[in-house]
Amino acid sequence: NMSAEKCLAKGSAAPGPVPEDYIRVYSMRFCPFAQRTRLVLKTKGIKYETINVHLKEKPDWYLKKNPLGLVPTLETPAGEVIYESPITCEYLDEVYPEKKLLPSSPFAKAQQKMMLEHFSKVIPYFYKIPMDKKKGEDVSGLEAELKEKFAKLNELLKLLQKLSVQIYLYLTGSTLCLIRFLDGTPELKKWTELMLQDSAVKALMFSPDAHKAFFKTFLDGNPDFDYGL
């Protein structure tokens, strides 16, 4: 993995073409959605390079590639651009068929996508609750909703343990860093422990302290995307 760690902001020069035999991922080091894509790249042993993007001062060249201005975005040597986290993961699984992550059965595949939806619906709470708290707003309603969503996830994770665990590790990996410093449920804790034994997760995971430190800069309204570099 080749990586230009420091993020590129508005006014930066656009990177050149993607090298042959590589795929490029535009990312942000602490972004849970981009982390999901990076976990898939790492797990499948795909040769990739990382370019981190400053999400508050987005370069114009980046907005031309992805008009939504979000990460992750993939770019191929042919200049093809793919974005939206679940779409990038599925694309990688299809284009690099060795070490398949998604099952071939349509029902099993649908189950995994449903699971992913459940996880994706939880992520916004991790940002909204602390931000509202900081503004002095009452977050008890949001906390109750999150608790309920955690309870549903807990039930799903119990079911999953009877199915193949592998894929959920990767496609839901993005929430791991966020769950680690929240009081999740016993099943979520067990799932977290299991994930932390995975070599791709180990290679890409920041410590909870680094996440907390970045998150603090995020809440203060001035995110330090290059924290720790």
GIHU-V148149 format. One record per run of one state. SS is the DSSP state (@ for helix, = for strand, . for the rest). FROM is the first residue (numbers start at 1). LEN is the number of residues. If there is no record, write none. Layout:
ss->{SS,SS}
from->{FROM,FROM}
len->{LEN,LEN}
This chain:
ss->{.,=,.,=,.,@,.,=,.,@,.,=,.,=,.,@,.,@,.,@,.,@,.,@,.,@,.,@,.,@,.}
from->{1,2,9,23,28,32,44,48,54,60,66,73,77,81,84,85,96,106,135,140,161,166,172,173,180,186,197,199,205,208,220}
len->{1,7,14,5,4,12,4,6,6,6,7,4,4,3,1,11,10,29,5,21,5,6,1,7,6,11,2,6,3,12,10}
